[in-house]
Amino acid sequence: MIATLEEEQSLQHPNSRAVVASLESVSMNYGEVRALRNVNFTVHAGEVVALLGPNGAGKTTAVKLLLGLLQPNSGKARVFAGDPTHPQNRMRTGAMLQVGKVPETLRVREHIDLFSSYYPQPMSLEEVLAAAGLEKLRDRKFGDLSGGQRQRTLFALAICGNPDLLFLDEPTVGLDVEARRSLWEEIRRLVDRGKTVLLSTHYLEEADALADRIAVINQGEIIAEGTPAEIKAQTSGKRIRCITELSLASLLQIPGVTDVKQDREAVEIHAREAEPVVRALLARDHSLSALEVTSAGLEEAFLALTHDNNENANRQN
């Protein structure tokens, strides 16, 4: 079933933006493994939504449901207020996934021509090549491309049909810094043209730079949702950097510490509150030096949210 204009307008965002994709009380199992647990999630027209979560959290399952590649055990997945598998809804979506195989003997331009033929009003070949930075690679066979060039080609295939809704699963994996920033600019241009993007990424800097809204998923549940600023505000986390003789394992045992990693000669400690952790550090290591304390960013908020969620789940079990 395809949504009429009236149906789409009945699903309004507070800012008068229609809901273009949604999971409604969706649960999904793989055998005895619960991938999603009663998930409610929406994407509104003209926004970039980043779906963040650890490996195995349910991100890919959520995207596949919205693409109609999987059917939920319960609940509904909808795009444009209708069935994701309906041909006319599929013609309004594009996807860049980290699954499947692309024939390696076809040239870049041949792949784009083939994918464009599936859509009623595709972008021109030249426009797609320019958007993906593939002008000089148009006649190169896919099998001869580097990892980053393949990523750019997959991005080209996702956008060539001029879709209204674009799913991007780890779009900048394997890209160098310049190519990644170039792709970010192209995503922003697509949104400026009225497109909607659901972005799944492990690069938190990418989500912070691009997303209007972030949803954090962990153990199959949405545990936090809001703008990047709102997600950061959900934790009063701090970043503590210092040179210490204490081991990483012993630092993790300090109450309030959520993560620790080596940073050259120093260690970087993520914590909900800096003061009690700093006091504990000074008490345990009298040789402590080069102490720095800064406010937490999206990475710290993400770690704190998932850490707390995992601890709560362990207590319930």
Secondary structure, 3 states (H helix, E strand, C coil): CCCCHHHHHHCECCCCCEEEEEEEEEEEEECCEEEEEEEEEEEECCCEEEEECCCCCCHHHHHHHHCCCCCCCEEEEEECCECCCCHHHHCCEEEECCCCCCCCCCEHHHHHHHHHCCCCCCCCHHHHHHHHCCHHHCCCEHHHCCHHHHHHHHHHHHHCCCCCEEEEECCCCCCCHHHHHHHHHHHHHHHHCCCEEEEECCCHHHHHHHCCEEEEEECCEEEEEECHHHHHHCCCCEEEEEECCCCHHHHHCCCCEEEEEEECCEEEEEECCHHHHHHHHHHHCCCCEEEEEEECCHHHHHHHHHHHHHHHHHHHC
